[in-house]
Amino acid sequence: MATSRLDTPPTEDGPPPRSAVSPPPMKQEAVRAEQLRIAKRRATGLLVAMTVAYMVLLLFTDDAGIWAYLRAATEGSMVGGLADWFAVTAIFRHPLGLPIPHTAVIPARKEQFGETLGAFVQQNFLSPEVLAERVRSARIGERAADWLSEPGNAESAAGHAADLVVAVADVIKDEDVHRVVESELDRVVKAIPAAPLAGRALRMMTDQGRHEELLDALLRGLQRYLDDNRQSMRDRFGQQSPRWLPGAVEERIFERLYDGVGNLLREANNDPNHEVRAQFTEWLRSLIERLEASPELEERGDDLKRELLTHPELRRWTASLWTETKARLRAQADDRDSELRRRLADAVCAAGTRLREDAALRAKLDELAESAARYVAEHFHDEIAGLVSGTIARWDAEQTSTRLELLLGRDLQFIRINGTVVGGLAGLAIHAVATGLG
C-alpha cells in the first residue's frame, strides 16, 4: 500500500505541496535485489581484476613485446569499465555521492520522465486505430458467449452481481432511501383523486352487477351475526327497556323485533327483486354521483389522504421497507441456492446461449466494444496520459530510482561488463595500430 512520506500542513501563503508517495510494491522484489547484487559483484569484480592485472603489468614488466599489448588491453578495460560504471550509476544516483552535473538523472528528472512516458503511452498505445484493432482481434462477442453460456461461469457471475447489489445497498444511506420513499409515496397519494377514483371504481362495479355480490355478503354477514349474538342482544335490550315494562311484554317485543329483522334479511337475501336491494342500488348510484361531482366529498377525501400520510404507523412501515429489503438481499446473496442467485445465473446463461447462437448480436457487441474503445481513445487519451505522468510525479524520487534500478539494473550491469571487455579490445587494437604505424 502506498504510504505518504511527507505530511506538510497548509500554510498561510497557499495549499501545502503535494505529498510524495512510495511507488507500488514490485513483484519478487527480494529476488530482483539479490540478482542485482550478484550482477554488480560480477561487473565490479571484472573491473577490479583488470585493474590488478594492469598494476601487476605496470610494476613487473617492461613496455615491450607482448607485455605492452597486455598492458594496453588492461588499461583499455579499466577505462571502459570505469566509464560504463559512471554512466550506469549516474542514471540512478550521484557517483561517489558527488553532485556532478547531469548525474542522478532519474531523481532529478522524474517529472520529465513521467511526462515522456505518458506521451509515449498516449501516442503508441492509446490511438483509436491501435485500440480498435486490439478489440477487433479479441473477438469479444464470441469469447463472452462461450464464457457466459457455461453454467459454472454463470453462477460465478450471478454471485458477483448479487454481491454488487448488496454492496451498493450498503453504500446508500438508509435516511436518504427513507426520505425518497416517503417523498414518492406522498407525491403518488396526493396525486390520486380519492373521491372521484372511488366513484369510478363503484360505478364500474355497479355496471357489472358486482354490487349485488357485495350486498349478498353483507346480508349473510348480518344474518350470521344475529344468529350468533341473540342472547347478548336480548340482554342489552332488557337493560335498555323501561323498568315498568313487564318481562313478558319485553320478551314479546324483542322476539317480534328480532324475528322481523331476521325475516327481512332472509327475504332480501333470497329475493333478487327485493325492495332492499333496489334501495341499496339506488343509494349506491347516488353515492357514486356525489363522489364524482361533490366538492365536499372530494375535500373529505383529501383530508383522509393527509391523515393517512401523517399517520405514524405509515411512517414506520415505509421506514421498514428498505431495511427489510436490504436484509432479504443480503440473505439471498449469501445463500448459493437462493432464488435470486438462481434467477441471475439462469439469466446470464440464457444471455450467453443467445449470444452464441445469434451471429448478428455478436457482431453488434463487437461493434459496440470497438466504438467504445475508439470513444475512450479519442476523448480520454490526454486524461490517461496525464494519469501516467501525474502518478509518477507523485512518487518519491529516491524510491522511484531504487525501484527502477531493481527493474533495470541487472541488465545495465552487463553493460559495465561489456564496456570492460570492449574497452580492453579497443585498447589492444589501438596499441596494435600505433605499433604498426610506428
Secondary structure, 3 states (H helix, E strand, C coil): CCCECCCCCCECCECCCCCCECCCCCCCHHHHHHHHHHHHHHHHHHHHHHHHHHHHHHHHCCCCHHHHHHHHHHHHHHHHHHHHHHHHHHHHCCHHHCCCCCCCHHHHCHHHHHHHHHHHHHHHHCCHHHHHHHHHHHCHHHHHHHHHCCHHHHHHHHHHHHHHHHHHHHHCCHHHHHHHHHHHHHHHHHHCCHHHHHHHHHHHHHHCCHHHHHHHHHHHHHHHHHHHCHHHHHHHHHHHCCCCCCHHHHHHHHHHHHHHHHHHHHHHHHCCCCHHHHHHHHHHHHHHHHHHHCHHHHHHHHHHHHHHHCCHHHHHHHHHHHHHHHHHHHHHHHCCCCHHHHHHHHHHHHHHHHHHHCHHHHHHHHHHHHHHHHHHHHHHHHHHHHHHHHHHHHECHHHHHHHHHHHHHHHHHHHHHHHHHHHHHHHHHHHHHHHHHC
